[in-house]
């Protein structure tokens, strides 16, 4: 399969260990996800039963060190994200929400007690986490959030609502970001706390094998030590978003690669006017355009991953990757769907499912527009968000 899309030998830039890690995640996706994903997608089911296997592979919080986490590199994490999203964006999203958002928030900003209480259980998949930043009226502009945490004696009391929160209805713990008298703070909220409710949003036309929820917080009372001591202001959640956005750079290309390979296989087999579609120049032009963007997208992801492992990756560089790779991946998936003709609209083939999923992926963790404006700001020095 590699030679069908790796035209510039990107593989030679990976170590044996990196290729081995990628191989084990790819095998898991081939055996546990691909045979079942059409059914999960059609029934709108998130397959909780595969979480323990993901944990065993070290995929939960895999780039974090200590507390039972795998301590793998950023490139390893990216390679895994690409393989998972070649299965389905919903499954990669689970790993992102768990590891890059919920676990990263605790790992980066939590107290020793919070880390010891939650991270080992989350790495084992025994506790699922979610990350509540977005609100019904605060998506691209999280600074406009209305959820408020007030002090009441030694306690905190939270009120507000969150929207589009992945995994919230199956989570044991939620990281909730709220305004306080001292600016935005993060709270570790066990989801069994009275006043916390999470309701799945649906029906959806995208990310059907995944769960996104509304959260209502009504007088949710928490002890003083529920606050994340290391996060003060919006920088706290944004530092976690960087981790998730980074994973998307790789993941989107996984979905693109899977769609391209489906279209290539189909074009080789499908005869029209007595010849395989792959023998027509228009088809070859499409395949070549797709392959070029996949090669460029993976090369970009690998470059950014190497920068991340060197501790040199800057937020605007993550925007380059997220904007470019989501934009190109969705085009590739749509083109692949078109190459499959009518058969492309069924769940027998992955491209339209991937394209639909990528509508969510291009929207969450910063829309195309937000990442464009982050880069516009970087280039011109003039913020144009407001
Ligand atoms: P701004 O004044 O620019 O920044 C506030 C503070 O944050 C710092 N900062 C960052 N730090 C680290 N990494 C980044 N990427 C950062 N971006 C900003 C900044 O330096 C400042 O720090 P300090 O110490 O000076 O206070 O804040 P702004 O509100 O004007 O930001 C502008 C903008 C548009 C870039 C930002 O608001 C933004 O990125 N918006 C998009 C938000 C987004 O991606 N939302 C999606 C969340 S996904 C979700 O909630 C669901 S999780 C997925 C799931 O559950 O499935």
Boltz pocket constraint, residues with backbone or C-beta under 6 A from the ligand:
constraints:
  - pocket:
      binder: B
      contacts: [[A, 93], [A, 97], [A, 101], [A, 131], [A, 132], [A, 133], [A, 134], [A, 139], [A, 140], [A, 141], [A, 142], [A, 143], [A, 163], [A, 164], [A, 165], [A, 166], [A, 167], [A, 211], [A, 212], [A, 232], [A, 233], [A, 234], [A, 235], [A, 236], [A, 238], [A, 239], [A, 241], [A, 242], [A, 315], [A, 363], [A, 364], [A, 365], [A, 366], [A, 367], [A, 370], [A, 374], [A, 385]]
      max_distance: 6.0
